[in-house]
Amino acid sequence: MKKLISTACAAAFIAASATFAIAAEPIEGNWKTKAGETAGISKCGSSFCIKLKTGTYAGQQIGKLKGSGADYKGTITDPEDNKEYSGSANVSGATMKLKGCALRVFCQTQTWKKL
């Protein structure tokens, strides 16, 4: 009986640990961009990297953000000219507002939808 209880406790602990290990940040996953392309966001080191998966610039990394929950900050790269801008993202459910700014004054925001 003791062995059965120990085994059950160990199994429950392993299952609970696995659940926490696979919990992803809301920013992670595939997103449909304003232009209709697909961008993938995944963990890269202590940040989240944004890489285009479809379109003319497929395979190009276009951002690197840090944060958790709903708010992230970092850099956004325009794939057309490779210029880097300060960036931020705010995730609310299946919608993300991605903002890039030059000199913190000239900003542009896009809304992306989670796929």
Residue frames relative to the residue before (quaternion, step in Angstrom):
aa qw qx qy qz dx dy dz
M 1.0000 0.0000 0.0000 0.0000 0.00 0.00 0.00
K 0.6397 0.5335 -0.3188 0.4522 3.57 0.98 -0.90
K 0.6554 0.5181 -0.3033 0.4583 3.56 0.98 -0.92
L 0.6340 0.5341 -0.3202 0.4585 3.60 1.02 -0.80
I 0.6573 0.4931 -0.3048 0.4815 3.60 0.96 -0.85
S 0.6482 0.5160 -0.3159 0.4623 3.62 0.92 -0.86
T 0.6570 0.5077 -0.3038 0.4671 3.57 0.96 -0.90
A 0.6537 0.5105 -0.3077 0.4664 3.59 0.97 -0.87
C 0.6514 0.5072 -0.3128 0.4696 3.60 0.97 -0.84
A 0.6511 0.5096 -0.3153 0.4659 3.59 0.95 -0.86
A 0.6538 0.5097 -0.3144 0.4626 3.59 0.94 -0.86
A 0.6502 0.5083 -0.3153 0.4685 3.59 0.97 -0.83
F 0.6479 0.5163 -0.3189 0.4604 3.60 0.96 -0.80
I 0.6574 0.5047 -0.3062 0.4683 3.58 0.94 -0.89
A 0.6520 0.5087 -0.3140 0.4665 3.60 0.94 -0.84
A 0.6620 0.4936 -0.3079 0.4726 3.59 0.93 -0.84
S 0.6463 0.5184 -0.3205 0.4591 3.59 0.97 -0.82
A 0.6494 0.5156 -0.3174 0.4601 3.58 0.96 -0.83
T 0.6196 0.5431 -0.3442 0.4501 3.59 1.01 -0.74
F 0.6908 0.4632 -0.2883 0.4745 3.59 0.87 -0.86
A 0.6455 0.5453 -0.3229 0.4264 3.58 1.00 -0.75
I 0.7508 0.3930 -0.2283 0.4793 3.60 1.00 -0.70
A 0.4503 0.6752 -0.4707 0.3460 3.60 1.22 0.02
A 0.1963 -0.8076 0.5514 0.0726 3.56 -0.64 1.15
E 0.5601 -0.5590 0.4868 0.3699 3.51 -1.29 0.40
P 0.5961 -0.6024 0.3853 0.3652 3.63 -1.05 0.62
I 0.6193 0.5563 -0.3517 0.4283 3.62 1.14 -0.45
E 0.5981 0.5966 -0.3606 0.3955 3.60 1.15 -0.54
G 0.5907 0.5663 -0.4407 0.3690 3.54 -1.10 0.78
N 0.6012 -0.5409 0.4413 0.3889 3.54 -1.32 -0.33
W 0.1146 -0.8016 0.5867 0.0014 3.53 -0.99 0.98
K 0.3500 -0.6878 0.5919 0.2325 3.57 -1.14 0.69
T 0.3309 -0.7660 0.5230 0.1737 3.58 -0.65 1.16
K 0.7000 -0.4401 0.3523 0.4384 3.56 -1.32 0.13
A 0.6904 0.4743 -0.2636 0.4785 3.59 1.09 -0.76
G 0.5698 -0.6261 0.3693 0.3834 3.59 1.28 -0.04
E 0.5114 0.6262 -0.4257 0.4065 3.58 1.28 0.15
T 0.4204 -0.6658 0.5439 0.2900 3.55 -1.32 0.15
A 0.0747 -0.7665 0.6375 0.0208 3.54 -0.96 0.98
G 0.2346 -0.7616 0.5900 0.1301 3.54 -1.02 0.86
I 0.1140 -0.7738 0.6199 0.0620 3.55 -1.00 0.86
S 0.1086 0.7957 -0.5828 0.1242 3.53 -0.73 1.13
K 0.6437 -0.5200 0.4080 0.3857 3.51 -1.32 0.41
C 0.0797 0.7557 -0.6481 0.0500 3.58 -1.04 0.85
G 0.7938 -0.0841 -0.0023 0.6023 3.55 -0.12 1.30
S 0.7629 -0.2996 0.2436 0.5185 3.58 -0.78 -1.01
S 0.6502 0.4882 -0.3041 0.4964 3.59 1.30 0.19
F 0.3806 -0.6485 0.5872 0.2995 3.51 -1.41 -0.22
C 0.2121 -0.7919 0.5642 0.0978 3.57 -0.71 1.10
I 0.2452 -0.7409 0.6115 0.1306 3.53 -1.09 0.86
K 0.0305 0.8007 -0.5942 0.0698 3.56 -0.68 1.13
L 0.4212 -0.6942 0.5232 0.2586 3.56 -0.90 0.94
K 0.2410 -0.7888 0.5536 0.1150 3.56 -0.93 0.94
T 0.7855 0.1779 -0.0970 0.5848 3.59 1.17 -0.53
G 0.6675 0.5246 -0.3661 0.3811 3.56 -1.30 0.19
T 0.7896 -0.3470 0.2495 0.4403 3.52 -1.39 -0.06
Y 0.7858 0.3155 -0.1485 0.5108 3.58 0.97 -0.85
A 0.1738 0.8139 -0.5321 0.1559 3.61 1.17 0.59
G 0.7697 0.3209 -0.2667 0.4831 3.55 -0.96 0.94
Q 0.6189 0.5555 -0.3453 0.4350 3.59 1.22 -0.32
Q 0.3761 -0.6930 0.5677 0.2367 3.56 -1.00 0.89
I 0.0939 -0.8307 0.5485 0.0142 3.57 -0.76 1.05
G 0.8230 0.0817 -0.0732 0.5573 3.58 1.16 0.27
K 0.0667 -0.7528 0.6536 0.0409 3.48 -1.36 0.45
L 0.0170 0.8249 -0.5579 0.0891 3.56 -0.49 1.25
K 0.1923 -0.7404 0.6311 0.1284 3.55 -1.26 0.55
G 0.4390 0.6765 -0.5224 0.2769 3.52 -1.16 0.61
S 0.1942 -0.7573 0.6035 0.1572 3.52 -1.30 -0.30
G 0.7513 0.3528 -0.2788 0.4830 3.53 -1.27 0.37
A 0.8157 -0.2337 0.1922 0.4930 3.56 -0.69 -1.11
D 0.7903 0.3580 -0.1515 0.4736 3.61 1.06 -0.64
Y 0.0086 -0.7895 0.6103 -0.0645 3.52 -0.97 1.05
K 0.0686 -0.7872 0.6123 0.0268 3.59 -1.14 0.68
G 0.2886 0.7490 -0.5640 0.1940 3.54 -1.18 0.62
T 0.6409 -0.4968 0.3952 0.4315 3.55 -0.89 -0.96
I 0.1705 -0.7404 0.6443 0.0878 3.52 -1.26 0.68
T 0.1788 -0.7856 0.5859 0.0869 3.59 -0.95 0.90
D 0.3679 -0.6954 0.5731 0.2294 3.56 -0.94 0.94
P 0.3740 -0.7712 0.4587 0.2345 3.62 -0.45 1.11
E 0.5885 0.6003 -0.3697 0.3958 3.61 1.15 -0.47
D 0.8298 0.1580 -0.0589 0.5319 3.58 0.87 -0.92
N 0.4305 -0.7353 0.4210 0.3112 3.58 1.35 0.06
K 0.4112 0.6900 -0.4954 0.3308 3.62 1.12 0.50
E 0.3081 -0.7640 0.5499 0.1379 3.52 -1.03 0.93
Y 0.1024 -0.7936 0.5996 0.0092 3.55 -1.01 0.94
S 0.5289 -0.5625 0.4907 0.4039 3.57 -1.20 0.36
G 0.0638 -0.8356 0.5454 -0.0155 3.54 -0.90 0.88
S 0.0541 -0.7666 0.6374 0.0560 3.48 -1.37 0.28
A 0.1322 -0.7688 0.6203 0.0817 3.52 -1.27 0.42
N 0.0947 -0.7560 0.6452 0.0556 3.51 -1.19 0.70
V 0.1616 -0.8018 0.5732 0.0497 3.54 -0.66 1.18
S 0.0355 0.7675 -0.6374 0.0576 3.53 -0.95 1.00
G 0.8099 -0.1265 0.0340 0.5717 3.56 -0.16 1.29
A 0.7913 -0.2558 0.2231 0.5086 3.57 -0.74 -1.11
T 0.6290 0.4992 -0.3362 0.4920 3.59 1.24 0.40
M 0.0583 -0.7808 0.6216 0.0261 3.54 -1.08 0.82
K 0.2148 -0.7288 0.6373 0.1289 3.54 -1.01 0.91
L 0.0932 -0.7965 0.5973 -0.0109 3.54 -0.59 1.25
K 0.0616 -0.8244 0.5617 -0.0315 3.56 -0.64 1.16
G 0.0760 -0.7732 0.6291 0.0258 3.55 -1.02 0.93
C 0.0745 -0.8205 0.5667 -0.0038 3.59 -0.90 0.95
A 0.2177 -0.7132 0.6511 0.1414 3.52 -1.19 0.75
L 0.8455 0.0133 -0.0615 0.5303 3.57 -0.77 1.07
R 0.5226 -0.6770 0.3737 0.3589 3.60 1.26 0.49
V 0.6331 0.5154 -0.3282 0.4752 3.59 1.27 0.20
F 0.7542 0.3125 -0.1625 0.5541 3.54 0.91 -0.95
C 0.0795 0.8304 -0.5380 0.1209 3.55 -0.16 1.31
Q 0.1134 -0.7552 0.6423 0.0659 3.50 -1.28 0.57
T 0.1372 -0.7995 0.5829 0.0467 3.55 -0.94 0.94
Q 0.0978 -0.7614 0.6387 0.0531 3.53 -1.12 0.81
T 0.2830 -0.7266 0.5984 0.1840 3.53 -1.21 0.59
W 0.1083 -0.7879 0.6055 0.0284 3.55 -0.77 1.08
K 0.2769 -0.7494 0.5816 0.1531 3.57 -1.19 0.63
K 0.4517 -0.6856 0.5016 0.2726 3.57 -0.97 0.87
L 0.3294 -0.7435 0.5537 0.1795 3.54 -1.02 0.87
